[in-house]
Amino acid sequence: MAQHFLLSKKYRDISEYELSRFTENDWFDYFRNIRFGGLDKSICPRCGAIDAHYFFKAQKRWRCKHCHRYFSIKSGTVWADSKLPLSKIAFIVEKFCSAANGISALRVSANANVQYKTAWVALHKLRESIIRTNQLSKLKGEVHVDGGHFGGKPRSGQFRHKAKPEEIAAKIKLGKSQGARRSRGTRANYERKKKNRRIVMVAREVVPGVGGTKTAVFLSSTENDKAAKYIADNFIEPGSLVRTDENSAYSSYSARFTHETVEHSKEYSTIDGVNNNQAESYFSRLRRCEYGVTHQMQARYMWDYANEMAWREDSRWKTAKEKFDDLLFRTLSTGLTRWWRGYWQGYRRRDEMLIA
């Protein structure tokens, strides 16, 4: 049996242990290589001039030869105005990349020795960088599409119902289980949780023998035909083979794609191999993140978490260094953060990213 990629030596081309031995000067040169593609030139974030700008070594910043603006390695990036040293930024990026199902802000706060709110915003800056640097072409070939419910899971009751002797005797007589019955949560709790429930819809391009290679995710209030049509119009190449479940939202797909369905109430895959398991695989990772890492996802930021898991799925065959360099480059090339600059001063994103 072949060794799993994550267990191979090829995957371990960089480690937290090795990165911990880097000095601030080492990280400064590393960031320069990632952002500017070398140490001999830099790019002014204001005028865009590429040149060997005046460099002040003690301050670790440049002065543009063209517009005369001062800038640093963080200027014009999501880390602008952040007081975090480069070593801690790199540490947070590495912890984010190495976690299979995501990492909590509480864990990053403890490991990086920063305040919880600093860790929380830093992780969301990484998610924003992933979203804003995604350049997905239309999916083609075999495409799996599905929708899954996230958020809004009502909490189970706090108390257990203690069965009375006569109830136990009645169950024995009927041949039923004698287990204690768990009380359900209150109606108010259910209604409150239900307001946070959303549908995460996913479309994945599938390569036979490899699995999902490109993933596009969307947030909707319900799994309806309007959302399904939006995905088909903008993200799937006409004539593709599209596989979905039996939901009526995808009934229009037969007119524009080779459309195959699987009835999930009966089976996971038809006898002919028709399934949308790569969409289900994505949901599995996102659900493990929701239940085991974040424990809840606000509807306002659910699309951010969904895109994070899409990035994890699509980069699962990359080495540790490839993932680290990819994400670090995204944070340094995205531009100023739109959603997290001044978050704790009240400048917050108000809207959800709903398509329907």
C-alpha positions, 0 to 999 in steps of 0.5 A, a space after each residue: 500500500 502506497 504511503 499517504 502524501 502527508 506522511 511522506 518526506 516530500 511533504 515535510 519540506 519545512 517545519 515549525 521547528 525550522 521556522 522558529 530558528 529564524 531571526 527577525 532579519 531572516 524573516 525580513 529577507 523572507 518576506 522581501 523574497 515572497 513579496 518582491 521576488 528578490 532582494 535587489 528591487 522593491 515595489 512602491 505600493 503608492 505609485 507602483 514603481 519597481 526600482 532599487 529604492 532608497 533603503 534605510 537599514 536601521 528602520 527597515 523601510 524604503 523611500 520611493 525614488 519616484 513619488 518619495 513616499 516612505 513604505 515598509 514591508 507591510 505597507 499596502 498589505 493586510 498587515 499594514 498598521 499591525 504591530 505584530 513582528 514578522 516572526 509572529 505573523 509567520 508563526 500564525 500563517 504556519 499554524 493556519 496552514 498546518 491545521 487540517 480542519 482550521 485552528 481556533 483563535 484561542 489556540 493561536 492566542 496561546 501559542 503566539 502569546 498575543 491577545 485573543 482579539 489580535 489572533 481572531 482578526 489575524 485569522 480573518 485577515 488570512 481568510 480575506 486574503 484567500 477570498 480576494 486572491 481567488 481567480 477561479 476560471 469556470 469549472 469544466 469536465 466533471 463537476 459535483 454540486 451540492 448544498 449543506 446546512 451549517 449553523 443553526 444546530 439547536 443545543 440539546 437539553 441540559 437535563 436527562 429524563 430519569 425513567 420511572 420503573 413502570 416506564 422501564 417495565 413497559 419498554 421491556 414488554 414492548 421490546 424497546 431500549 431502556 436507555 434514558 431519554 434526553 430532553 430536547 432544547 426549548 422552542 426559543 432556543 431552537 428558533 434562535 439557532 435557526 436564524 443563524 442557519 445558512 446553506 453553503 453551496 459548493 461546486 467542485 471540478 473533479 479529476 477521476 483518480 485524483 478527486 476535487 481540484 478546484 472548488 467554488 463556494 457560495 452562501 444562500 438562505 435556502 438551496 433553491 433554483 435561483 442559487 443553482 442558476 447563479 452557479 450554473 451561469 457564472 461558474 460552470 462551463 456549458 456542456 460539462 458533466 454535472 452531478 447533483 442529488 435529487 433536489 428540485 433546485 437543479 432541475 434546470 441543469 438537464 437543459 444545459 449540462 449532462 446532468 446525472 443525479 443520485 437519490 441520497 435518501 436511498 443511496 450514496 452512489 448509484 450502481 453505475 457510480 453516479 455520486 457527488 461525493 467530492 461535494 460531500 468530502 468538502 462538507 465533511 471538512 467544513 463540518 469538522 471545523 464547525 463542530 470541533 474547532 470554531 463550535 459556531 459560525 456566525 452567518 455574517 462570516 460563514 462564507 469566510 470559513 467556507 472559502 478557507 475550507 475550499 482552499 484547504 481542499 484544493 491545496 491538500 496535495 501541496 507541500 508544507 512550504 508550498 502552502 506557507 509561501 502561497 498564503 504568505 504571498 496572498 497576504 502581501 499582495 491582496 492590498 489593504 484589508 477591507 473588512 478588518 481594518 479598525 474592526 475593534 473600533 466599530 468598522 465592521 462588515 454588516 452584510 452577509 455574502 448571500 447569492 440568494 
